[in-house]
Amino acid sequence: MSKSSMCPLPWISLSVGAKDAPRLCCHQNGLFPQSENLLKLDHAKAARELMLAGKMPAECGHCTSLEDASCRSPRQDYLERFSFEEKSAPVIKYLDLTVDNDCNLECVMCSPLYSRKLHSFYEKELKITADKNWVTSLTTEDIAGLIPTLEQVTLTGGEPFLSKKSVDIIRQLATSGRAHEIVLRVFTNLSHLPVDLLKDLNAFKKLELILSIDSVEENYELMRFPAKWNNLLQNIEKIKQQKFHDLDLHQHTVLTATNWTKTGEIIRFFARTFPMSFNIIPIFVEIDTPGILHPRVLPEGAWVEGKTEALKALDGLVPRRDTDREQIENFKNLIVKMEQQNHRDRYMDYQIYLQKVKAHRKERQPHGA
């Protein structure tokens, strides 16, 4: 059996996407149908069988494509994070939960599925019908039943620090008696920081905050409307000043046509703002959808500008250990992977989309703002 076909998640992870969609992980291609036995991981049974037979499930195409391009994949990270027994029954050690679409931002690359505030833009400007609100059906009792075996919890939204249900889950875990054995990971835009939650966040074995920061200064405010750059910087400083016993700050950056030429600045911002992070550069992710936002829709000159500045910023870094060098090399391989694509025939569609976004925002701004 080839170890290259194995991933621990079908054995140890309950991963629930938007609107309770069961999945192997957040990187999965496609969605499984709703499952009545979600907590038993029945939806992952076929994936387990394929992996045991030495085959990669079709849903794992994201990791396969990255590894084929010599990029590090989430699958490889999961193999390092978790132990599992291939022949044993599934046991939920990892809860990866998209809680709801309660969010305070209207990001360029997002959708109503993850931010209810985008509902009006999708319906008015794009003529796409969208659900306004949804929240996971997992109950307090469901979460309580998982706690005895949990090793790690990842919460996404929406914006978890704004969501009442996310905050309730954090507090439930923090007061469970097992928080000191659980790693808590929260994907947050950090434009909202509830100070009264900080004590609960410090109850966990380790706290990882994955900050969704896709650009800097004015370009950041364009991408993550109506967030303000200075407010983000202030909240980062508040977090850094807290005396967490084990905190790791990561930066998650989605590469798009809107921020590609700023990639070098993003790398330099991370280096000076998070010098003690486990990572030496942000976690860069190539946008999947909508396709009109992919960096390769840009004219060749803009693509080369972004690539040149990114490589220059990487050359200015001083790796501390082998993992730093691996992260840098992995990002260079991702650039090569993206460069092999060409979506320039969609550049006009991208420009039209961006103009619709700007017009919609301007129309809803208070008069004179």
C-alpha positions as CSV (number, residue, x, y, z in Angstrom):
1,M,0.0,0.0,0.0
2,S,1.4,3.4,-1.0
3,K,1.6,5.9,1.9
4,S,1.2,8.6,-0.8
5,S,-2.5,7.6,-0.9
6,M,-3.1,8.0,2.9
7,C,-4.5,10.8,4.9
8,P,-5.6,10.6,8.5
9,L,-8.7,12.7,8.2
10,P,-11.2,10.1,7.0
11,W,-10.4,8.2,10.2
12,I,-10.1,11.0,12.8
13,S,-11.8,14.2,11.5
14,L,-15.4,15.5,11.5
15,S,-15.2,18.2,8.9
16,V,-18.5,20.2,8.4
17,G,-18.7,22.9,5.7
18,A,-21.2,25.6,5.1
19,K,-24.9,24.6,5.8
20,D,-23.8,21.3,7.4
21,A,-22.2,19.9,4.3
22,P,-20.1,16.9,5.3
23,R,-16.7,16.7,3.7
24,L,-13.2,15.1,4.2
25,C,-11.7,18.5,4.8
26,C,-12.1,22.2,3.8
27,H,-9.9,21.6,0.7
28,Q,-12.2,18.9,-0.7
29,N,-13.3,19.0,-4.4
30,G,-17.1,18.8,-4.5
31,L,-19.5,18.0,-1.6
32,F,-21.0,14.9,-0.1
33,P,-24.7,14.7,0.2
34,Q,-26.2,15.3,3.7
35,S,-25.5,12.5,6.1
36,E,-27.8,11.2,8.9
37,N,-24.7,9.7,10.6
38,L,-22.4,12.7,10.4
39,L,-21.0,12.0,13.9
40,K,-20.0,8.4,12.9
41,L,-18.1,9.6,9.8
42,D,-20.1,7.4,7.5
43,H,-19.7,10.0,4.7
44,A,-15.9,9.2,4.7
45,K,-16.2,5.4,4.5
46,A,-15.6,5.3,0.7
47,A,-12.6,7.5,1.1
48,R,-11.1,5.2,3.7
49,E,-11.7,2.1,1.5
50,L,-10.0,3.8,-1.5
51,M,-7.0,4.9,0.6
52,L,-6.6,1.4,2.0
53,A,-6.5,0.1,-1.6
54,G,-3.7,2.6,-2.4
55,K,-5.9,5.0,-4.4
56,M,-6.6,8.7,-3.9
57,P,-10.3,9.7,-3.7
58,A,-11.4,12.1,-6.4
59,E,-12.3,14.6,-3.6
60,C,-8.6,14.8,-2.8
61,G,-7.7,16.4,-6.1
62,H,-6.5,19.7,-4.4
63,C,-3.7,17.9,-2.5
64,T,-2.9,15.7,-5.5
65,S,-2.4,18.7,-7.8
66,L,-0.2,20.5,-5.2
67,E,2.0,17.4,-4.7
68,D,2.2,16.9,-8.5
69,A,3.6,20.4,-8.7
70,S,6.1,19.7,-5.9
71,C,4.1,21.9,-3.5
72,R,3.4,20.9,0.1
73,S,-0.2,19.8,0.5
74,P,-2.5,19.9,3.5
75,R,-2.5,16.1,3.4
76,Q,1.2,16.1,4.3
77,D,0.5,18.6,7.2
78,Y,-2.2,16.4,8.5
79,L,0.0,13.3,8.5
80,E,2.4,15.2,10.7
81,R,-0.3,16.6,13.0
82,F,-2.3,13.4,13.7
83,S,-1.7,9.8,14.4
84,F,-4.2,7.2,13.3
85,E,-4.7,3.4,12.9
86,E,-5.6,2.5,9.4
87,K,-7.4,-0.7,10.4
88,S,-9.3,0.7,13.4
89,A,-12.8,2.2,13.6
90,P,-13.0,6.0,13.2
91,V,-12.6,8.1,16.3
92,I,-13.1,11.9,16.1
93,K,-9.9,13.6,17.3
94,Y,-10.3,16.7,15.0
95,L,-13.4,18.9,14.6
96,D,-13.3,21.2,11.7
97,L,-16.5,23.3,11.8
98,T,-17.8,26.1,9.6
99,V,-20.3,27.5,12.1
100,D,-22.4,30.0,10.2
101,N,-22.3,32.9,7.8
102,D,-22.4,35.7,10.4
103,C,-19.8,38.1,9.3
104,N,-19.1,41.8,9.4
105,L,-17.2,42.1,6.1
106,E,-18.0,41.9,2.3
107,C,-14.8,40.6,0.9
108,V,-14.2,40.8,-2.9
109,M,-13.5,37.0,-3.1
110,C,-16.2,35.8,-0.8
111,S,-19.9,34.8,-1.2
112,P,-23.1,34.9,0.8
113,L,-22.4,31.3,1.9
114,Y,-19.7,32.7,4.1
115,S,-20.9,36.3,4.7
116,R,-24.6,37.1,4.9
117,K,-23.7,40.8,4.2
118,L,-23.0,39.8,0.6
119,H,-26.6,38.7,0.0
120,S,-27.8,42.0,-1.5
121,F,-24.8,42.3,-3.8
122,Y,-25.3,38.8,-5.2
123,E,-29.0,39.3,-5.7
124,K,-28.9,42.8,-7.1
125,E,-25.7,43.0,-9.1
126,L,-25.1,39.3,-10.0
127,K,-28.7,38.2,-10.2
128,I,-27.9,35.2,-8.1
129,T,-30.3,34.0,-5.4
130,A,-28.6,33.4,-2.1
131,D,-29.6,32.3,1.4
132,K,-29.4,35.1,3.8
133,N,-28.7,33.3,7.1
134,W,-27.7,29.8,8.1
135,V,-26.1,28.2,11.2
136,T,-24.8,24.7,11.8
137,S,-27.3,22.2,13.3
138,L,-24.6,20.7,15.6
139,T,-25.9,21.2,19.1
140,T,-24.3,21.8,22.5
141,E,-25.0,18.1,23.2
142,D,-23.3,17.1,19.9
143,I,-20.2,19.0,20.8
144,A,-20.2,17.6,24.4
145,G,-20.2,14.1,23.0
146,L,-17.1,14.8,21.0
147,I,-15.0,16.4,23.7
148,P,-13.6,13.2,25.4
149,T,-11.5,12.3,22.3
150,L,-10.9,15.8,20.8
151,E,-7.3,16.8,20.2
152,Q,-7.9,19.8,17.9
153,V,-10.7,22.1,16.9
154,T,-10.8,24.5,14.0
155,L,-13.6,27.1,13.8
156,T,-14.4,29.1,10.6
157,G,-17.3,31.2,9.5
158,G,-18.4,33.8,8.8
159,E,-16.3,35.6,11.5
160,P,-16.0,33.3,14.6
161,F,-15.3,36.2,17.0
162,L,-18.5,37.9,15.9
163,S,-20.7,34.7,15.8
164,K,-22.6,34.0,19.0
165,K,-22.6,30.3,18.3
166,S,-18.8,30.2,17.7
167,V,-18.2,32.1,20.9
168,D,-20.5,29.7,22.8
169,I,-18.6,26.7,21.4
170,I,-15.3,28.2,22.4
171,R,-16.6,28.8,25.9
172,Q,-18.1,25.3,26.1
173,L,-14.7,23.8,25.2
174,A,-12.8,26.2,27.5
175,T,-14.8,25.1,30.5
176,S,-15.0,21.4,29.6
177,G,-12.1,20.2,31.8
178,R,-10.2,19.1,28.7
179,A,-9.2,22.5,27.1
180,H,-5.6,22.0,28.3
181,E,-5.5,18.9,26.0
182,I,-7.0,20.6,23.0
183,V,-5.5,22.8,20.3
184,L,-7.9,25.5,19.2
185,R,-7.5,27.0,15.7
186,V,-9.6,30.0,14.7
187,F,-9.8,31.6,11.3
188,T,-10.5,35.2,11.9
189,N,-10.4,38.5,10.0
190,L,-9.6,40.1,13.4
191,S,-11.5,43.2,12.6
192,H,-13.6,42.4,15.7
193,L,-11.9,41.3,18.9
194,P,-14.1,40.5,21.9
195,V,-11.9,41.3,24.9
196,D,-14.1,39.3,27.3
197,L,-13.2,36.1,25.3
198,L,-9.4,36.4,25.8
199,K,-9.5,34.4,29.1
200,D,-11.3,31.5,27.5
201,L,-8.9,31.5,24.6
202,N,-6.0,31.1,27.0
203,A,-7.5,28.0,28.5
204,F,-6.4,25.8,25.6
205,K,-3.3,23.7,25.2
206,K,-2.4,25.9,22.3
207,L,-4.1,28.7,20.5
208,E,-3.5,29.2,16.8
209,L,-5.1,32.3,15.2
210,I,-5.1,32.2,11.4
211,L,-5.6,35.8,10.4
212,S,-7.3,36.4,7.1
213,I,-5.1,39.3,5.7
214,D,-5.1,39.4,2.0
215,S,-3.2,42.7,1.3
216,V,-2.0,45.9,2.9
217,E,-3.3,49.4,3.5
218,E,-5.7,50.7,0.8
219,N,-5.6,47.4,-1.1
220,Y,-6.5,45.6,2.0
221,E,-9.5,47.9,2.6
222,L,-10.6,47.3,-1.0
223,M,-10.5,43.5,-0.6
224,R,-12.0,43.3,2.9
225,F,-14.6,46.1,2.9
226,P,-15.5,47.8,5.2
227,A,-12.5,46.8,7.4
228,K,-10.0,49.5,8.2
229,W,-6.3,48.8,8.0
230,N,-5.4,50.8,11.2
231,N,-8.1,48.9,13.2
232,L,-6.6,45.6,12.1
233,L,-3.1,46.7,13.2
234,Q,-4.4,47.8,16.6
235,N,-6.1,44.4,17.1
236,I,-3.0,42.6,16.2
237,E,-1.0,44.5,18.8
238,K,-3.7,43.7,21.4
239,I,-3.3,40.0,20.7
240,K,0.5,40.2,20.8
241,Q,0.3,42.0,24.2
242,Q,-1.7,39.2,25.8
243,K,0.1,36.7,27.9
244,F,-1.0,33.5,26.2
245,H,0.9,30.5,27.4
246,D,1.1,29.1,23.9
247,L,0.1,31.3,20.9
248,D,0.9,31.0,17.3
249,L,-0.2,33.7,14.8
250,H,-0.5,32.7,11.2
251,Q,-1.5,34.8,8.2
252,H,-3.8,33.3,5.6
253,T,-3.7,35.1,2.2
254,V,-5.8,34.2,-0.8
255,L,-3.9,35.0,-4.0
256,T,-6.2,36.9,-6.4
257,A,-6.0,39.3,-9.3
258,T,-6.8,42.0,-6.8
259,N,-3.8,41.6,-4.6
260,W,-1.2,39.8,-6.9
261,T,0.9,42.9,-7.5
262,K,1.0,43.5,-3.7
263,T,2.4,40.1,-2.9
264,G,5.9,41.3,-2.2
265,E,4.5,43.9,0.3
266,I,2.4,41.3,1.9
267,I,5.5,39.1,2.5
268,R,7.4,42.0,4.0
269,F,4.5,43.0,6.2
270,F,4.3,39.5,7.6
271,A,8.1,39.3,8.3
272,R,8.1,42.5,10.4
273,T,4.7,42.0,12.1
274,F,4.9,38.3,13.0
275,P,8.7,37.6,13.5
276,M,8.0,34.9,16.2
277,S,5.4,33.0,14.1
278,F,6.1,29.4,13.3
279,N,5.9,30.4,9.6
280,I,8.3,32.7,7.8
281,I,5.7,33.7,5.2
282,P,1.9,33.8,5.0
283,I,0.0,30.7,4.2
284,F,-0.6,31.5,0.5
285,V,-3.6,29.9,-1.2
286,E,-4.4,30.0,-4.9
287,I,-8.1,31.2,-5.3
288,D,-10.4,28.5,-6.7
289,T,-13.6,30.3,-7.1
290,P,-14.8,32.6,-8.6
291,G,-12.3,31.9,-11.5
292,I,-12.4,35.5,-12.8
293,L,-10.4,36.5,-9.7
294,H,-7.5,34.2,-10.4
295,P,-4.1,36.1,-10.7
296,R,-3.7,34.7,-14.2
297,V,-6.5,36.8,-15.5
298,L,-4.1,39.8,-15.3
299,P,-2.2,41.1,-18.3
300,E,1.2,39.6,-18.6
301,G,2.9,42.8,-17.4
302,A,0.9,42.9,-14.1
303,W,1.6,39.1,-13.6
304,V,5.3,39.6,-14.0
305,E,5.3,42.7,-11.7
306,G,3.7,40.7,-8.9
307,K,6.0,37.7,-9.5
308,T,9.1,39.9,-9.5
309,E,8.2,41.7,-6.3
310,A,7.3,38.4,-4.6
311,L,10.6,36.8,-5.5
312,K,12.5,39.9,-4.4
313,A,10.7,39.8,-1.0
314,L,11.5,36.1,-0.6
315,D,15.2,36.8,-1.3
316,G,15.2,39.4,1.5
317,L,14.2,36.8,4.1
318,V,16.6,35.1,6.4
319,P,15.5,31.5,7.0
320,R,15.9,30.3,10.6
321,R,15.5,26.5,10.0
322,D,14.8,23.9,7.3
323,T,11.0,24.4,7.6
324,D,11.5,28.1,6.6
325,R,13.4,27.1,3.5
326,E,10.7,24.5,2.7
327,Q,7.9,27.1,3.0
328,I,9.8,29.5,0.7
329,E,10.4,26.8,-1.8
330,N,6.8,25.6,-1.6
331,F,5.6,29.1,-2.4
332,K,8.0,29.4,-5.4
333,N,6.6,26.1,-6.7
334,L,3.0,27.5,-6.3
335,I,4.0,30.5,-8.4
336,V,5.3,28.1,-11.1
337,K,2.0,26.1,-10.9
338,M,-0.1,29.3,-11.3
339,E,2.2,30.6,-14.1
340,Q,1.3,27.5,-16.2
341,Q,-2.3,28.7,-16.4
342,N,-3.6,31.5,-18.6
343,H,-7.0,33.1,-18.0
344,R,-6.4,36.4,-19.7
345,D,-9.5,36.0,-21.8
346,R,-11.4,36.7,-18.6
347,Y,-9.7,39.9,-17.7
348,M,-12.6,42.0,-18.9
349,D,-15.0,39.9,-16.8
350,Y,-12.8,40.6,-13.8
351,Q,-12.8,44.3,-14.4
352,I,-16.6,44.4,-14.8
353,Y,-17.0,42.3,-11.6
354,L,-14.7,44.7,-9.7
355,Q,-16.6,47.7,-10.9
356,K,-19.9,46.2,-9.8
357,V,-18.4,45.6,-6.4
358,K,-17.2,49.2,-6.1
359,A,-20.5,50.7,-7.4
360,H,-22.5,48.6,-5.0
361,R,-20.4,49.7,-2.0
362,K,-20.5,53.4,-3.0
363,E,-24.3,53.3,-3.4
364,R,-24.7,52.0,0.2
365,Q,-22.2,54.4,1.8
366,P,-23.8,57.2,3.9
367,H,-24.1,60.4,1.9
368,G,-20.9,62.3,1.9
369,A,-18.8,59.4,3.3
